[in-house]
């Protein structure tokens, strides 16, 4: 599967050079933009793996566009490009949440390794976010079951173990999750 890349730079020649380097290395450039606003729209349309974006652009600069793209989950990762390597730009880039920073002029020796590292890191971050979401969902389900157990214990004067057994048995009998059974128990009480 080829990796989808969006290139954002207000200089057409830079975009052309970066596109050429990427395509020669086998990457798929799915779009180009000349400012931060167009970058966001391009990312909404293509959901790229990586955005390679210049920092200094008119209208919306690369750092602020990066913040929006990252917050909205429109790309797996962003590499910022700049002619500047001073600490202020680097600190802003770190705060924006980008996963790479390259100083112009670019060449294959710096672009391709940085891109590969960024792709690897973005995949790790994506997997971590998925794991966190999964754990949060399980925790929410557990809370629902705990609340339903409490309701059954109060209503029927039974132990926690008996309430859990009741929910589990209903779940198996009705062939639905314990969380679903618990939600129904909670709704029946909330509706009263």
C-alpha positions in Angstrom: 0.0 0.0 0.0 1.5 3.3 -1.0 1.6 6.1 1.5 -0.5 9.2 0.7 1.3 12.5 1.0 0.1 16.1 0.8 2.6 18.8 0.0 2.0 22.4 1.2 4.3 25.3 0.2 3.6 28.7 -1.2 6.4 28.3 -3.7 5.4 26.2 -6.7 9.0 25.2 -7.5 9.5 23.8 -4.0 6.2 21.8 -4.3 7.4 20.5 -7.7 10.8 19.5 -6.3 9.3 17.7 -3.3 6.7 15.9 -5.4 9.5 14.7 -7.8 11.6 13.4 -4.9 8.6 11.6 -3.3 7.3 10.1 -6.5 10.8 8.8 -7.5 10.9 7.1 -4.1 7.5 5.5 -4.7 5.2 7.7 -2.6 1.8 8.8 -3.8 1.4 12.6 -3.7 -2.4 12.9 -3.4 -2.5 16.7 -3.3 -0.7 20.0 -3.2 -1.7 23.3 -1.5 -0.2 26.8 -1.3 -1.5 27.9 2.1 -2.7 26.6 5.4 -6.4 26.9 4.5 -6.0 24.9 1.3 -3.9 22.4 3.3 -6.7 21.7 5.7 -9.2 21.3 2.9 -6.8 19.0 1.0 -6.4 16.9 4.2 -10.2 16.7 4.7 -10.5 15.4 1.2 -7.6 12.8 1.2 -6.8 12.0 4.8 -3.1 11.6 4.0 -0.6 9.6 6.0 1.8 12.6 6.1 1.6 16.3 5.3 4.9 18.0 4.3 4.2 21.7 5.0 6.2 24.9 4.9 6.0 27.0 8.0 6.0 30.5 6.5 3.0 31.0 4.3 0.5 33.8 3.8 -3.0 33.7 5.3 -2.6 30.7 7.6 0.9 29.6 8.4 2.1 26.0 8.7 2.2 25.9 12.5 -1.4 27.0 12.9 -2.6 24.8 10.1 -0.8 21.9 11.7 -2.6 22.4 15.0 -6.0 22.3 13.2 -5.0 19.2 11.1 -3.8 17.4 14.2 -6.8 18.4 16.4 -9.3 17.3 13.7 -7.4 14.0 12.9 -7.1 14.9 9.2 -3.6 13.3 8.8 -1.5 10.7 10.5 1.4 13.1 10.9 3.0 16.4 9.8 6.6 17.3 8.8 7.2 21.0 8.8 9.6 22.6 6.4 11.5 25.8 7.0 14.4 27.9 5.9 14.9 28.7 9.6 16.4 26.4 12.2 16.2 28.8 15.2 14.9 27.5 18.6 11.7 29.6 18.5 10.4 27.9 15.3 11.4 24.5 16.6 9.6 25.0 19.9 6.4 26.2 18.1 6.6 23.1 15.9 6.9 20.8 19.0 3.9 22.5 20.7 1.9 22.1 17.5 2.4 18.4 17.7 4.2 17.7 14.4 6.4 14.7 14.1 9.2 16.1 11.9 11.0 19.3 11.1 13.3 19.7 8.0 15.4 22.7 7.0 15.4 23.8 3.4 16.9 23.3 0.9 15.7 19.7 0.8 17.4 16.7 -0.8 16.6 13.0 -1.0 19.2 12.2 1.7 17.3 14.2 4.3 13.7 14.0 3.0 13.2 10.3 2.6 14.7 9.1 5.9 12.8 11.9 7.8 9.6 10.8 6.0 10.2 7.1 6.8 10.8 7.9 10.5 7.7 10.1 10.6 5.6 7.4 9.0 6.8 4.9 11.6 6.1 7.4 14.5 2.7 8.3 13.1 1.7 4.6 12.9 2.7 4.2 16.5 0.7 7.2 17.6 -2.3 6.0 15.6 -2.1 2.6 17.3 -1.8 4.2 20.8 -4.8 6.4 20.2 -6.8 3.3 19.1 -5.7 1.4 22.2 -6.6 4.4 24.4 -10.1 4.6 22.8 -10.6 0.8 23.3 -9.6 1.0 26.9 -11.9 4.0 27.5 -14.8 2.1 25.8 -14.2 -0.9 28.0 -14.0 1.3 31.1 -17.3 3.0 30.2 -18.9 -0.4 29.7 -17.6 -1.5 33.1 -19.1 1.6 34.7 -22.5 0.8 33.2 -22.3 -2.8 34.5 -21.3 -1.6 38.0 -24.2 0.9 38.0 -26.7 -1.8 36.9 -25.3 -4.2 39.6 -25.9 -1.4 42.2 -29.5 -1.0 41.0 -30.2 -4.7 41.2 -28.6 -5.0 44.7 -30.8 -2.2 46.0 -34.0 -3.3 44.3 -33.8 -7.0 45.0 -31.7 -7.0 48.2 -29.1 -9.3 46.6 -25.3 -9.5 46.9 -22.9 -8.0 44.3 -22.0 -11.5 43.1 -25.7 -12.4 42.7 -26.4 -9.1 40.7 -23.4 -9.8 38.5 -24.6 -13.4 37.9 -28.0 -12.1 37.0 -26.7 -9.7 34.4 -24.3 -12.3 33.0 -27.1 -15.0 32.8 -29.5 -12.5 31.1 -26.7 -11.6 28.7 -26.1 -15.2 27.7 -29.8 -16.0 27.5 -30.6 -13.0 25.3 -27.4 -13.2 23.3 -26.5 -9.6 23.9 -23.6 -8.0 25.8 -23.6 -7.5 29.5 -23.3 -3.8 28.8 -26.5 -3.8 26.8 -28.4 -5.7 29.5 -27.0 -3.2 32.1 -28.1 -0.2 29.9 -31.7 -1.7 29.8 -31.7 -2.1 33.6 -30.5 1.5 34.1 -33.1 2.8 31.6 -35.9 0.9 33.4 -34.9 2.7 36.6 -34.4 6.1 35.0 -37.7 5.8 33.3 -39.6 5.2 36.5 
